[in-house]
């Protein structure tokens, strides 16, 4: 039997240092990472789809959030057929 997954962070809200350790990107780097424009990143932040955090007054987006966001967009654009 598999053991239950342990939480990624010991507290419910990760610190900036914990988020940085996983890899975080500026808006420009996030756009390049996803292959889209910076304005698309800005729109996603405004819609609440991506939530940046600030480190030394610079807004950053965790890579994990970008990957999950891109995966959700892909799944929405490419719905799987239900098994018969």
Backbone torsions as a table, in degrees:
resi	resn	phi	psi	omega
1	UNK	NA	134.7	179.7
2	UNK	-74.1	144.2	178.3
3	UNK	-81.9	152.9	-178.0
4	UNK	-64.9	149.5	179.1
5	UNK	-66.0	139.7	177.0
6	UNK	-89.9	150.9	-179.1
7	UNK	-63.5	149.1	-179.2
8	UNK	-66.6	-35.2	-179.8
9	UNK	-127.3	145.7	-178.0
10	UNK	-67.0	-27.3	177.9
11	UNK	-104.3	164.4	-178.0
12	UNK	-70.7	-30.4	179.2
13	UNK	-113.4	115.4	-179.4
14	UNK	-69.6	150.3	177.0
15	UNK	-81.2	166.3	177.9
16	UNK	-59.0	-39.0	-179.7
17	UNK	-64.7	-38.9	178.0
18	UNK	-65.8	-41.6	178.3
19	UNK	-65.3	-40.1	178.7
20	UNK	-63.8	-35.3	-178.2
21	UNK	-65.2	-26.2	178.5
22	UNK	-84.8	-13.1	-178.5
23	UNK	103.2	117.4	178.8
24	UNK	-134.8	150.9	-173.6
25	UNK	-127.3	149.6	171.3
26	UNK	-68.7	169.9	179.5
27	UNK	-59.8	-43.3	179.6
28	UNK	-63.2	-45.4	179.8
29	UNK	-67.9	-35.3	177.4
30	UNK	-64.2	-41.1	178.2
31	UNK	-62.8	-44.9	178.8
32	UNK	-64.6	-40.5	179.5
33	UNK	-59.9	-39.8	-177.9
34	UNK	-89.4	-11.4	-178.9
35	UNK	74.6	31.4	179.7
36	UNK	-130.1	177.6	-179.5
37	UNK	-82.8	160.5	177.2
38	UNK	-63.0	-33.8	-179.5
39	UNK	-64.1	-31.5	176.3
40	UNK	-67.7	-37.3	175.6
41	UNK	-64.1	-45.7	178.4
42	UNK	-58.3	-43.4	179.5
43	UNK	-63.5	-41.4	178.7
44	UNK	-63.8	-37.4	177.3
45	UNK	-67.1	-43.9	179.7
46	UNK	-62.8	-35.6	178.6
47	UNK	-78.3	-9.2	-179.1
48	UNK	84.7	10.5	179.5
49	UNK	-76.6	-30.3	174.8
50	UNK	-122.9	136.8	-178.6
51	UNK	-118.4	108.2	179.1
52	UNK	-78.5	162.1	169.8
53	UNK	-126.3	162.2	-177.4
54	UNK	-109.2	131.2	174.6
55	UNK	-126.6	115.6	-175.5
56	UNK	54.3	44.7	177.9
57	UNK	66.5	9.9	177.8
58	UNK	-103.4	124.7	178.5
59	UNK	-72.9	130.9	179.8
60	UNK	-129.9	152.7	178.1
61	UNK	-120.6	127.2	178.6
62	UNK	-63.0	139.4	178.5
63	UNK	-58.7	-39.0	-179.9
64	UNK	-57.5	-42.4	178.9
65	UNK	-64.2	-39.5	178.4
66	UNK	-63.8	-42.9	-179.3
67	UNK	-64.9	-45.1	178.9
68	UNK	-64.2	-38.6	178.4
69	UNK	-64.0	-45.6	178.9
70	UNK	-63.9	-39.9	179.1
71	UNK	-64.1	-41.9	178.8
72	UNK	-64.8	-40.5	177.1
73	UNK	-62.7	-43.1	-179.9
74	UNK	-62.2	-45.2	-179.5
75	UNK	-64.3	-37.3	178.7
76	UNK	-67.4	-35.8	-178.8
77	UNK	-82.2	-20.1	-177.0
78	UNK	-130.8	69.4	-176.4
79	UNK	-63.8	139.0	178.4
80	UNK	-78.6	146.5	173.1
81	UNK	-74.9	140.4	177.7
82	UNK	-74.0	142.2	-179.8
83	UNK	-65.7	144.7	-179.1
84	UNK	-100.5	NA	NA
